[in-house]
Amino acid sequence: MRNRLSPALCSMPLIFFLPVFALGAVPEPSVRLDLAQNGTALPIQIIIILTLLSFIPAILISMTCFTRLIVVFHFLRQALGTTEAPNNQVLLGLALFLTMFVMGPVFARVHTEALAPMISGEITHAEALSRALVPLRAYMLKHTRERDLALFIRLSGNPRPRTPDDVPTTALVPAYMISELKTAFQIGFVLFIPFLIIDMAVSSVLLSMGMMQLPPVIISMPLKVLLFVMVDGWYLIVGSLVKSVM
């Protein structure tokens, strides 16, 4: 058996090298690739595009309503006491699609005013980037507190802007993020109050009955889930969140 398999095993590497040997019989193609396009080398453009694609997750987190949504959802899960229900994948998916729903008009403006003209060759990449920032900046300015914006402008040493267009984007983005975080924490605090009352009531009842060895979370968690389902909590929370970020 060993002698029969050895010739087959020895010939297997030749199968992988057959395409390489066959290239010698193929004539050299007459079509030449022009790597220069609009004055810029095509490989450099590809590198730039791939670099910009790597920033998409950062843009999604820092320049949209995704941060507020995901923080509120995590606060809600902690308030309910269900550590893994819904899990992180479900919360991330819900927050992502809600972000796409809320930011739909903004993304439509970006496509109409920046992406489509750039693809058709009407404007350059730099001009497309500046046009794409206009609707995103307008959205962030709408949901950024003046105090947070003034903090980063003061820290950067820039003069006080006279118009919204004078606000630097490097100061607007972190100001928008801390404004979103503060709003998310405020919403999370409000969400905790009714569930905290249930925890305190259950703990008091168990203590008065002398059942100190029974963890209160075992009794309170089903009651909190029941309350959340009875008031249609997902409908109320998602509706309020979407209205607050639009």
Order of alpha helices (4+ residues) and beta strands (2+ residues): alpha-beta-beta-alpha-alpha-alpha-alpha-alpha-alpha-alpha-alpha-alpha-alpha-alpha
